[in-house]
């Protein structure tokens, strides 16, 4: 047996015990940390759900469906619906959207004053004459345009030109 030295505060057995405890706790901490990191690495980010596809009612034939898709990809600019009591009412931009809805930016020109406004509503098409021509019907369901009201209907033969412009022939 080794005599105890009063200047050495720790014995060899205490030192061994201390080192063993430090190593044990150190390794278990690393193991726990490793598990956390591994778990995080295995988790995949949650993707946002895809937006629901909006159903658009079109005639069942392929020609009408082709026209409808082309119409929804177009924007009609600067067209004037017929007769609004001598005032000029002009759609600056008119877009047909999925779900058979449309929206338009417009203005009413009263000669000395131009009033900007917006309209929106619903639309349908009749059987298409070709992939670029079909009769289109629309109804105003919401308007903030002066002297215009919801319920107004429009009907025109629309032709989508090769350059993307749309010609409108009222019926």
C-alpha positions in Angstrom: 0.0 0.0 0.0 1.1 3.5 -0.9 1.3 5.9 2.0 -1.0 8.8 1.6 0.6 12.1 0.8 -1.2 15.0 2.5 -0.1 17.3 -0.3 -2.0 15.2 -2.9 -5.6 16.1 -2.5 -7.0 13.2 -4.7 -6.2 9.6 -4.6 -5.6 7.6 -7.8 -9.0 5.9 -7.3 -10.8 9.2 -7.0 -9.1 10.5 -10.1 -10.0 7.3 -12.0 -13.6 7.6 -10.9 -13.7 11.3 -11.9 -12.3 10.6 -15.4 -14.7 7.7 -15.9 -17.6 9.9 -15.0 -16.5 12.7 -17.3 -16.0 10.3 -20.2 -19.3 8.6 -19.5 -21.3 11.8 -19.3 -19.4 13.3 -22.2 -20.1 10.3 -24.5 -23.7 10.1 -23.5 -24.1 13.8 -24.2 -22.5 13.3 -27.7 -24.7 10.3 -28.3 -27.9 12.2 -27.4 -26.7 15.2 -29.5 -26.0 12.8 -32.4 -29.5 11.3 -32.1 -31.0 14.8 -32.2 -28.9 15.8 -35.3 -29.7 12.5 -37.0 -33.4 12.9 -36.3 -33.4 16.4 -37.7 -31.4 15.3 -40.8 -34.0 12.6 -41.5 -37.0 15.0 -41.3 -38.0 16.3 -44.6 -39.6 19.8 -45.0 -43.3 19.7 -45.4 -44.4 21.0 -48.8 -47.3 23.4 -49.1 -50.4 21.7 -50.6 -50.9 22.3 -54.3 -53.6 24.8 -55.0 -56.9 23.2 -55.9 -57.6 23.2 -59.6 -60.7 25.3 -60.4 -63.2 23.6 -62.7 -64.0 25.6 -65.9 -67.2 24.5 -67.7 -66.6 24.3 -71.5 -68.4 22.5 -74.2 -67.2 18.9 -74.4 -65.6 18.9 -77.8 -61.9 19.2 -78.3 -62.2 22.4 -80.5 -64.2 24.2 -77.8 -61.8 23.2 -75.1 -58.9 24.4 -77.1 -60.6 27.7 -77.7 -61.5 28.0 -74.0 -57.8 27.4 -73.0 -56.6 30.0 -75.5 -59.2 32.5 -74.4 -58.1 32.1 -70.7 -54.5 32.8 -71.9 -55.4 36.0 -73.6 -56.2 39.6 -72.4 -58.5 41.7 -74.5 -57.5 45.3 -74.6 -59.4 48.4 -75.6 -62.8 47.2 -76.6 -66.1 49.0 -76.4 -69.3 47.2 -75.8 -72.2 48.5 -77.8 -74.5 51.4 -76.8 -74.3 52.9 -73.4 -76.5 56.0 -73.8 -74.1 58.2 -75.8 -71.3 57.9 -73.3 -68.1 56.1 -74.1 -67.6 53.0 -72.0 -64.3 51.2 -72.7 -62.8 48.0 -71.3 -59.1 48.7 -71.1 -58.3 45.1 -70.2 -60.6 42.1 -70.0 -59.4 38.7 -68.8 -61.3 35.4 -68.8 -60.2 33.1 -65.9 -60.6 29.6 -64.8 -63.8 28.8 -63.0 -65.8 30.8 -65.7 -65.1 34.2 -64.1 -63.8 37.3 -65.7 -62.5 40.7 -64.6 -61.9 43.9 -66.4 -60.5 47.4 -65.9 -62.6 50.0 -67.6 -63.5 53.6 -67.9 -66.5 55.8 -68.7 -65.7 58.9 -70.7 -68.4 61.5 -70.2 -66.7 64.1 -72.4 -65.2 66.4 -69.9 -64.5 63.7 -67.3 -63.1 60.2 -67.4 -64.1 57.9 -64.5 -62.0 54.7 -64.0 -63.7 51.6 -62.7 -63.8 47.8 -62.6 -66.2 45.1 -63.5 -66.3 41.3 -63.0 -68.6 38.5 -63.7 -69.2 35.1 -65.2 -68.7 33.7 -68.7 -69.5 30.8 -71.0 -68.8 29.8 -74.5 -71.0 28.1 -77.1 -69.5 25.3 -79.3 -66.5 26.8 -81.0 -66.4 27.3 -84.8 -62.7 26.6 -84.7 -59.8 26.5 -82.2 -59.5 30.2 -82.5 -63.2 31.4 -82.9 -66.3 30.9 -80.7 -69.3 32.8 -79.4 -68.7 34.0 -75.9 -71.3 35.1 -73.4 -70.7 37.1 -70.2 -72.7 38.6 -67.4 -71.7 41.5 -65.1 -72.0 40.4 -61.5 -70.1 43.2 -59.9 -69.4 46.8 -61.0 -68.3 50.1 -59.6 -68.7 51.8 -62.9 -71.0 54.8 -63.0 -74.3 54.2 -64.8 -73.6 50.4 -65.1 -75.2 47.7 -63.0 -74.9 44.0 -62.3 -76.9 41.8 -64.5 -75.9 43.4 -67.8 -75.1 40.7 -70.4 -72.8 40.7 -73.4 -72.4 38.3 -76.3 -69.8 38.4 -79.1 -68.0 36.2 -81.6 -64.4 36.3 -80.5 -61.5 35.3 -82.6 -58.0 34.9 -81.2 -55.5 36.1 -83.7 -52.1 34.6 -84.4 -50.4 37.5 -82.6 -52.6 36.8 -79.4 -54.9 39.8 -79.9 -58.6 39.0 -79.7 -61.1 40.5 -82.2 -64.6 41.0 -80.9 -67.7 41.1 -83.1 -70.9 41.8 -81.0 -74.0 39.9 -81.7 
